[in-house]
Amino acid sequence: MLYSPAGLEEQIDSASLRKVAEMAKVLQDCFGRAVRLTDERTAHVLDHTEMEGQLDKLEEVLHEPDVIVRSQRDHDVHLYHKHYAATPVTEKYLLAAVKVTEHDPFVVTAFFTDEIKRGERLWEK
């Protein structure tokens, strides 16, 4: 039996739990925090055609970023940046946006960009 934050009990069978597990990959960031990447968010990332074949770099930017910036639009979103001299679209930074919640951080999007985004620098290599 699982308990919701409000303390309400819900029964979830093992088949449902397997389905949830298949729908998300769990990555680790540089702080050892588990970051969820769902199939839906993976599809969104791959909508950026230059990201095809680059999902290994997404794991890398979370685990070994150069800079992490707090988003100016949503303070719960942290923007992980890592510089790559060669990408499918020339020299760029890979940006991975992670919605940081207390119990369930998850990848919102990822794409290549020319520069580190503005915002409060939370961490720097």
C-alpha positions in Angstrom: 0.0 0.0 0.0 1.3 3.5 -0.8 0.4 6.7 1.0 -0.2 10.0 -0.6 1.2 13.2 1.0 -2.2 13.8 2.5 -2.0 10.4 4.2 -4.7 8.8 2.1 -4.2 5.2 1.3 -4.2 4.0 -2.3 -3.7 0.5 -3.5 -1.5 0.2 -6.5 -0.9 -3.2 -8.1 2.5 -4.4 -9.2 1.6 -4.2 -12.9 0.8 -0.5 -12.4 4.1 0.1 -10.7 6.0 -1.6 -13.6 4.1 0.6 -16.1 5.2 3.8 -14.1 8.8 2.5 -13.9 8.8 1.9 -17.7 7.5 5.4 -18.4 10.5 7.2 -16.7 14.2 6.9 -16.6 15.9 8.1 -13.4 19.1 10.1 -13.9 21.5 11.5 -11.3 22.6 15.1 -11.0 25.9 16.4 -9.7 24.4 16.6 -6.1 23.4 12.9 -6.2 19.7 13.9 -6.6 17.5 11.5 -8.6 16.1 13.4 -11.6 13.2 11.8 -13.5 13.1 11.8 -17.3 9.7 10.6 -18.6 9.0 9.1 -22.0 6.8 12.2 -22.7 9.7 14.6 -21.9 12.2 12.5 -23.9 9.9 12.8 -26.9 9.7 16.6 -26.3 13.5 16.8 -26.1 13.8 14.8 -29.4 11.4 17.3 -31.1 14.6 19.4 -31.2 16.0 17.6 -34.3 19.6 18.4 -33.2 19.0 16.4 -30.0 18.6 13.1 -31.9 21.5 10.8 -30.7 22.4 13.3 -27.9 20.5 11.8 -24.9 23.8 10.5 -23.5 24.9 14.2 -23.3 21.7 15.0 -21.4 22.8 12.6 -18.7 26.3 14.1 -18.8 25.1 17.7 -18.4 23.1 16.8 -15.3 26.0 14.8 -13.7 28.9 17.1 -14.8 27.6 20.6 -15.5 29.8 23.6 -16.0 27.2 26.0 -14.6 23.7 25.8 -13.0 21.5 28.9 -13.1 18.1 29.5 -11.6 15.5 30.2 -14.3 14.2 33.8 -14.2 10.8 32.6 -15.4 10.3 29.9 -12.8 12.5 29.9 -9.7 11.9 26.1 -9.2 13.6 25.4 -12.6 17.4 25.0 -12.6 19.2 25.3 -15.9 22.2 23.0 -16.1 24.7 24.1 -18.8 27.7 22.2 -20.3 29.9 23.4 -23.1 30.6 21.2 -26.1 33.2 22.2 -28.7 31.4 20.0 -31.3 27.7 19.3 -31.5 25.3 18.6 -34.4 24.9 22.5 -34.6 28.5 23.6 -34.0 30.1 24.8 -30.7 27.3 25.2 -28.2 26.2 24.7 -24.6 23.7 21.9 -23.8 21.0 23.2 -21.5 18.9 20.9 -19.4 16.0 22.5 -17.6 15.1 20.6 -14.4 12.0 21.4 -12.3 13.3 20.9 -8.8 10.6 19.9 -6.4 11.3 18.5 -2.9 10.5 14.9 -3.7 10.4 14.6 -7.5 12.8 16.6 -9.6 12.2 16.1 -13.4 13.6 17.1 -16.7 11.4 19.7 -18.4 13.5 20.1 -21.7 17.0 20.1 -23.1 18.5 21.8 -26.1 21.6 23.4 -27.5 22.1 27.1 -26.9 24.8 29.7 -27.7 25.2 31.1 -24.3 24.6 30.5 -20.6 21.2 31.9 -19.7 20.8 34.8 -17.3 19.7 34.2 -13.7 21.1 33.6 -10.3 24.2 31.3 -10.5 23.5 28.4 -8.2 26.7 26.4 -8.9 29.8 26.7 -11.0 32.6 24.3 -11.8 
